[in-house]
Each structure stands twice: as structure tokens, then as C-alpha cells.
């Protein structure tokens, strides 16, 4: 005969668990010996292991009792059902594991492969990691909101970074990240950006510059992510508005703006 501690050890549970099963009526309480201790036989070990196995499989304790009292045919059917559910859960957990494993690859956790490639291209061009991070954070809600349009948007981005003048903006912005709002070089950068946009609008049309189909509310959200990561971008937006353009994610013409001198895109500090 076994003590409650020995029973628990054979079944791989705690004494507290055995007492809990007693309280739930799952495991009958044996009679006590002359010293007042419970004594269990081998059948109790088998029954406790059955209870533990069903409970660990996620079967509610109320149903465990029902299954233990079922006939062999009904019990077998219930076990088959449990096995099927566990198989489904295993597949789901495997999918979760695959997603968690992608954490090691950073950007690819929440972004399509094409966008990850674009971000890697920015890094290869020497763009500051803070700007790359701002781009990434903007792409995450964009791709989640309109996954069917990612190919269209990324094609435009690829076309843009194939233009050396456009790449200069990323590099110039990288250098401007830690500048104060009153730094004259931010004004110079705004002049260059306005000149480039005017040139691009003249060659390709204003729709090409500003009509990306991103809804205004989402554009504002993406702008806020940029401003958090790249604070100088907020000042640039203010300066660009003075030069006839508004927005960051969605560039649009300001109806009435004062003309500003436009300087060539490439500045001496980039040629050094």
C-alpha cells in the first residue's frame, strides 16, 4: 500500500494535486489505516495517471470525470477528438514559433520581403539607421492596412532611390538629424528639396509627386512615427510649407506660397 506522497510520486504529480482531485471527486478517497493515514493501491496509481493525462491535454476537470465514467467506445472517441484538437494546436504553435524565429531577422518579422530589401538598400547607400527605422515603422502599418498595394508603392520607392538626386536627400537628411531647428543648413536642405520637387512635378506631373493613394489618417499616423524617430523632419515640414509643399508621407502643393530661391540639389559638403 502507498502513502499519498508515494502515490503522487508514482503518478508524477504533487500531493496538493492529489488532494485537489479528491476535492473535485475525480479520485476516490481511500480508507485510512489505524494511524489515520490514507493508503492507496496500484489501481489508484493507474487512475491518477489517467486523470493527470487528460487534465494536461487541456480537458476541463468536469469533463475528465465524465470521461472516466464512460464506456470504452465513448472514451476512445473522446480521446480521438482530443488528439485532433491537440494536433491543430501543435500546428498553430509551430506557426507561432516560425514567426518568433523571424525575430532574429529583424525587419522581416512584420514586413514583406520587398520592403525589407528596400530597407537594406537604404542601409547600403549609407542612410542613417534612424531614418531607416522611421521608414520601417511607417511601412509596418502601411503594409498591414493595404497589403495588396505594397508592390505598387515599393516600385515607386525603387524608382526614387535609383535617382542619385533623390538619394542625396536621404544622405543630407542623415547629416541633419542632430541639427537644431534654427540651423541654417536645414533651410538649405528645404530649398533643395523644394527645387527638386518642382522639377519632378514639371517633368512627371504633380500626381506623380503627391498622389500615392495613402489615406490622410494613415499618412498622419506615419508622419507621427517619422517625427518621433527623426525630430528634425518636423522642422523640415514647416520649412517646406513655406516653400509650397505640405506633408511628409503625402506631399501636396500649398495653394498659395511665397516663392523661394532654389539651389542645385547637390551641395559642396556632399562632393567633399
Secondary structure, 3 states (H helix, E strand, C coil): CECHHHHHHHHCCCHHHHHHHHHHCCCCCCCECCCCCECECHHHHHHHHHHHHHHHCCCCHHHHHHHHCCCHHHHHHHHHHHHHHHHHHHHHHHHHHHHHHHHHHHHHHCCCHHHHHHHHHHHHHCCCHHHHHHHHHHHHHHHHHCHHHHHHHHHHHHHHHCCHHHHHHHHHHHHHCCCCCCCHHHHHHHHHHHHHHHHHHHHHCHHHHHCCCCCHHHHHHHHHHHHHHCCHHHHHHHHHHHCCEECCCCCEECCCCCCCCCCCCCCHHHHC
